[in-house]
């Protein structure tokens, strides 16, 4: 869940960056932070990078959602098995008490 929340935060940040890049024209200068250095970057390249990053993050969110649904399904199956085992145990206990 915490990984999914981090991904959601990254989506929000990248959407803001995408909106900001959409406001720029080709005459504006865009810089990319690489380590401690700002490197000049082409605007179209920056837009493409952000779009690809958003696609990747959204794919990861979908993967986590699928994983969570699968875990919930397995958990429900285990709950059902446990419930049936508890009922069997109670029936066996009742029968044992009836024989005593």
For each residue, the residues with C-beta under 8 A, 3 or more apart:
1: 4 5 68
2: 5 6
3: 6 7 64
4: 1 7 8 61 64 65 68
5: 1 2 8 9
6: 2 3 9 10
7: 3 4 10 11 57 60 61 64
8: 4 5 11 12 61
9: 5 6 12 13
10: 6 7 13 14 53 57
11: 7 8 14 15 54 57 58 61
12: 8 9 15 16
13: 9 10 16 17
14: 10 11 17 18 50 53 54 57
15: 11 12 18 19 54
16: 12 13 19 20
17: 13 14 20 21 50
18: 14 15 21 22 47 50 51 54
19: 15 16 22 23
20: 16 17 23 24
21: 17 18 24 30 43 46 47 50
22: 18 19 47
23: 19 20
24: 20 21 28 30 43
25: 28 43
26: 43
27:
28: 24 25 43
29: 40
30: 21 24 40 41 42 43 46
31: 38 39 40 41
32: 38 39 40 41 46
33: 37 38 39
34: 37 38 39
35:
36:
37: 33 34
38: 31 32 33 34
39: 31 32 33 34
40: 29 30 31 32
41: 30 31 32 45 46
42: 30 45 46
43: 21 24 25 26 28 30 46 47
44: 47 48
45: 41 42 48 49
46: 21 30 32 41 42 43 49 50
47: 18 21 22 43 44 50 51
48: 44 45 51 52
49: 45 46 52 53
50: 14 17 18 21 46 47 53 54
51: 18 47 48 54 55
52: 48 49 55 56
53: 10 14 49 50 56 57
54: 11 14 15 18 50 51 57 58
55: 51 52 58 59
56: 52 53 59 60
57: 7 10 11 14 53 54 60 61
58: 11 54 55 61 62
59: 55 56 62 63
60: 7 56 57 63 64
61: 4 7 8 11 57 58 64 65
62: 58 59 65 66
63: 59 60 66 67
64: 3 4 7 60 61 67 68
65: 4 61 62 68 69
66: 62 63 69 70
67: 63 64 70 71
68: 1 4 64 65 71 72
69: 65 66 72 73
70: 66 67 73 74
71: 67 68 74 75
72: 68 69 75 76
73: 69 70 76 77
74: 70 71 77 78
75: 71 72 78 79
76: 72 73 79 80
77: 73 74 80 81
78: 74 75 81 82
79: 75 76 82 83
80: 76 77 83 84
81: 77 78 84 85
82: 78 79 85 86
83: 79 80 86 87
84: 80 81 87 88
85: 81 82 88 89
86: 82 83 89 90
87: 83 84 90 91
88: 84 85 91 92
89: 85 86 92 93
90: 86 87 93 94
91: 87 88 94 95
92: 88 89 95 96
93: 89 90 96 97
94: 90 91 97 98
95: 91 92 98 99
96: 92 93 99 100
97: 93 94 100
98: 94 95
99: 95 96
100: 96 97
